[in-house]
Amino acid sequence: MKELPFHIETLAIHGAEQSEQNQSLNPPIYMTSTFTFTDLQQADDTFSFKRKAYVYTRGGNPTVNLFEKRLAAIEGGEDSVAFSSGMAAISTVLMSLAKAGDEIVAHRNLYGSTFGLTSRLLPSFNLPTRYIDMTNLEEIEEALTKDTKVFFLETPTNPSMEIIDISAVAEIAHQHGIKVVVDNTFASPCFQRPLNHGADVVVHSATKYLSGHGDTLGGIATSKDEKYIADLKFGYMCELGGVMSPFNAWLILRGMKTLPLRMKMHESNAIAIARFLLGHHAVKRVIYPGLEDHPGHSIAAKQMTGYGGIVSFELHGGLDAARSFVEKLKLLKLAVSLGDTESLVEIPALMTHRDYPSSELEKFGFTESTVRISAGLEHPEDLLADMEQAL
């Protein structure tokens, strides 16, 4: 299905369709932990990979496999591995590409739990991470050592909305035999396909835009390298055990059917919010890559087909003003996460990014008073009215 000339709107609904479903329009949920064999020969053929079949849901399940294949289709990959959460995907991918004594080089601004993983947990296994500004290509070149094995980045970043040139980073990395892993959660495959720009692996928190309804957890990694995907699944995911449940896979598949439609509305509302904030006297700074004065706007225009549904900003008055704003909102919900139908607002330094040292936030690309809005699907006039009264 992936090789046919279908657009993403079609692939999000029909990609990797399975034929043996008793003519069911929607895929069944295979809620089973175990699959049976007719005899020992069939079992042996399955375990030796002479026969493609399912054994145990931790290693494969038809519903989960459909999600993996469909995401690969819309990301331009060959295959994927689904995980129980976005963090399970990120941690497993990093562990699959680097071993004790190696080094990860990451962009300075990452999701809070990713920063916690790379700054505290992995170093305890002798796998350190160095943080640099990947918007500066010279800094990337200077950061390389003989131990560097992985470049890890988000673009746009969370929450500072920095834009990184994926093609330029990949070119530098591949000259030195380094793998590039891109977290594409913020953009989604609708607006950005990092594999087409040289990334080796793309990861998502499927909890966010892929699901779109805030009712399930999931993560996924995809690549054009089928051998790597097989190793990631059977050599790492199966052993570490961060497997996605069939029901969660089914929920995300259902959400993906409307992904292109939702992303257009998320972006439309985000643009309206960004423009409203830009013209408001109480606002000090608006950070959205769709604005022409954003430092990464030209790169975003080159590698993205849309600018996403997330807006970050700062108010005059600092943290006190930010606290007052979020607590006065009535329609926008104060919550972590993003990509839901509901518009969500948070102060990252107090919530999702608490792992960052509070005295050094600006070094990592944001401040204690940065506010992040995930634009939902409500009518824009209602969102702006709520923000106006809160300001």
N, C-alpha and C positions, 0 to 999 in steps of 0.2 A: 504493500500500500504506500509505503514511504517514497518509493521510486516514481510513483505516478505524479503527473503534474497538477496535483490538487493544491488549493490554497489552504492556509491555516484554519480558516473558518470551517472547511470541509474535513480536514484531518482531525480537528478537535472533536468531531462527532463520529467520523468513520475510520480514523487511522487504526491499522492493525486489527480490523474486525475479524472475529472468530466465526467460522462457519458452522461448527457443531454446537448449536445452541437451541435445537428444536424449534428453529425459526422464531425465536424470541427477539423482539425488537431491542429490548434492553438486555445487557449481559447478565447472566445469573450470578449469584453470590455463592461461591463454593466454600461454604462454612464447614470445612473438614480439616482436621489436623493431619490425617493419614490417607494415603491412596493404596489400593490393593494391587496384587499381581495375580495372573492366572496360573503361573507356575514359576519354579525356580529359575528356569532359563530366561524368562521374561524379566525377572528381578535382576539377574546377572547382567543382561543386556542393558538394563536401565542404569545400574550402578557403574557400569563401565562406559557409559555415554554412547553405546552403539545404538541405543534407542532413545528417542526424545519422549520423556514421560515424566509424570510427577510421582514423588515418593512421600514427601513430608512437607507441610506448608512452610516450614522455616526455610527450605531450599527452593520452593517454587509452588505456585498456586495459579490456576487459570485466571482468576479475577485479578490477582496482583500482576500476573504476567501481561495481561491486556493493558493495564495501566502503564507498566514499564515500556511496552512497545509503542503505545500511543504517545507518551511523552517524548520518546526518542523520535517519533515521526514529526512532531511539531518543533522539536529542537534541532532537527537535522542530524541526529545521531544514529548509530546502528542499533544500539540496545541500551537498556537502563537497568539499574538495581534500585528497588524501592526499599525504604526503611521506615521504622516506626515514628521517626521525627526528623526534622531538618538537622538537628544537632547530631543524631545518629548517622545521618548521611555524611555530614562534614567531618566528624571525628573518624569515621571508618575510612573515608577517602584519604585523609591525611596520613593515617596509619598504614594505608596500603602503598603509599608512594614514598614514604620516608621511614627510616629505621633509626634506632638509637645511635647517636653520634652524628647524624645528619642534621640539617638545618632547614627551617622553613622561613622564607621571607614573605611578610604580609604587608598589605597596605595599613597605614596607621589607624584608619577608622573602620571598625568592624562591628557587627552585632555584638551585644554585650556578652552573651554566652560563648560566642566564638572567641572573643577576646579572653574570657576566662579559661577556655579550653587551651588556647595557645600560649597564654602567659603563665598559667599555673599548673595545669594538669599534665600536658605533654612534656614540659621541662622536667617533671619529676621522673619521667622515663628516659631522660637524657635526649630529648628531642626539642631543642629550643627554637624559639621564633624571634626574629628581629623585625621591628616595625619601621617602615620608611614611608615617605610620601611618593607613591607610585605615579602621581601626576607629573613628577619630575623625572624624566627618563635618565638624566645624568646620575641622579641619586640611586636609581636601580642598578646601573652599571657599577657604581662605587660600592654597592652593598654586596656584590657577589663574592663568595668564597668557594673554595674547593668542596666545602661541605653542603653548599646550597643545593637542594634537590627539588624544592617546590616553591612556586610563587602562588600565593593565595590572595584573592581580592574580591571585593564586591564593587559593582558599578551599575547604577548609582549607589553610593555608600549610605550606611545607616548610622547616624541620622543626618550627617552633614551634606548629603547629596553631592559628594564629589564625583567627578566623571573621570574614568581611567581609560586610556587608549588601549584596548585589548590587543589589537594587531601589533602595535609597537612593543608592548610588553612581551607578547608571544615571540616576536622576532628576536628580541634580546635573549629570552629564556632558551629558545631552541638552539641558538648558537652555542649554548653551554650545556646542552643536554638536560635542561631543567623543565619540569612539567608545570603547566599553568592550570590552576583550578579557579573557576569563576562562580561565585554565588550570584545567580540570576534571578533571585526571588523578587526584587523590587521591580524589575523591568518586565518579567515574564517572557516566554517565547514569542508573545504577540509583538513586543516592541524591540526585542534584542535576541540574537542567536549567537552567543559567543563562540560556538564551535566553528562557525563560518568565518570567524576572525582569528582563528588560530589557537583557541583554548583547547586543552586536552580533555578536561573534564568540566562539566557544568553541574552544579548542585542547586537544589531548590528546597526551601521549606514549603512542602506541598500544602501545609496548613493554611497558607496565605492565599494568594490569588488563584492557584490551581483549584483548590477547593472552593474558596470564595464565599463560604457561608458560615465560617466560624464554628463548625460542628464536628470537626475531626482533626486528628494530628497525622502528619506524614512527612516524609522526606524522600528525595530521589536524587540519584546521580546518573548522568548519561554521558556517553562518549562515542566517538566514531571508531574506537578500537575495540572490536568484539572480544579479542583475547583478554584485554584488560578487564572488560565488564565481567567475563566469566570468572576471572581470578578474584575480582572484587566480591562477586556473589558467593562463590564456593570456598574461597580461601580466607575471606574476612567476614562478610555479613553473616554467613551461616555459623561461623565459629564464635563471633562476638554476640550474635543473637538479636540484633536490633531489627527484627523482621516486621513488616507491615501486616496488619490483619486484613483478611479478604473484605470485611465489611467497610473498613476505612478506604481501601482501594476502590470499592464500588461507589462510595460517597464522593471521592475525588473525581472519578470518571464522570459521574453525574454533573459535578461542578464544571468540569472542563468543557462540556458541551456548549456552555454559554461564555466561556472565557474570552473570546474575541469581542463579543458584545459588551461584556462587563468592563473590559479594559478600556474601551473607547469612552464609556461613561465615567469611569474612575478618572481618566485623564482629563476629560472635559470639565469635571467638577474641580479637579486639582488646579487647572488653569484659571478657572473662575476665582478660586480661593486665593491663588498667588497674586492675581491682578488686584483683587480687592485689598489684600494686605499691603501690596506695594503702594497703594494710594492712601493708606490710612496714617494719620498723624501719630498714632500711638506705636507704630511699628518701626523698629530700628533697621531691620535687615530681613529680606526674604530670600530663601535659598530654594530655587526650583530650576532644573536644567532647561526647561522650556523658555525661560526668560533670557533675552538676548544678552543681558549683562552678567549672566552666570559664567564663571571662568571656564567651565567645561562645555559651554553651549555648542561650540563648533564641532567638538569631538562627538558629543551626543547626537548632533544632527547627522553626523557621518555614519555612526555605527548603530543608531537606534531609529526605529520608524515611529516612535511615540515617546513621550517624556515621562510617562508613568503617573501614578496616582498619589504620590507622597510629596508633601510640602513641609519644609522646616523653616522656622523664622525665630526672630528675637524681638522683644519689645523694649521700648525705653522703660527704664525702671528695673531691669534685670530680673532676678529670680522672684522677687516679691510681686512684680507685675505679671510674670508668667503664672505664678500660683493663683493669683486673683482671677486671671483670665480663665484658666481651665476649670476653676471651681464655680464660676458663674455660668458656664455653658449648660444648656438644657437639652438640646438635640444631639450634639456631638457627645459621645460617651468617653469618659475617662477610663482608658484601658490600655493594656499592652496589646501586641499583635497588630496586624494590618491586613488589608486585602479583603475585608468582609464587606457585605452589603451595607452595613452600618458605618458611618463615619466615626473614627476613633481618634482621640487626642491623648498625648502623653508628654511628660517632661523626661526625656531619656536619662539625664544624669540622676534623677530620683527614682527611676523605674528600670527600664530594660538595660541601661548602661551603668549600673551601680558598681560594676567590677572595675571600671576605670578609676584611676587615682584622681580624686576630686581637685587636687591642687595642680594637676597637669592636663586638664581637659583640652585646653586650647592647642596643646602639642598634638593632640589626637584629632583635631579638626572640628570641635564643637565646644560649647560652654555649658555652665550649670543652668543657664536660663534658656537654652535652646528648646523650642516647642516643636513637636512633630505631629502633623495631621495626616492621617490616612483617609483620603476622600472616599466616601461611600457612594451609594447610588441614589441618595435622596435628591429632591429637586434643589438645584443650586440656590434659588432665591431663599429657600428655607434655611439652608446652611449659612448663607451670608447674613441673614437676619439674626440668627442665633449668635454668630461671631460678633456682629455689630453691637448687640446689647451687652455681650460679655466684655467687649473692649470699652 
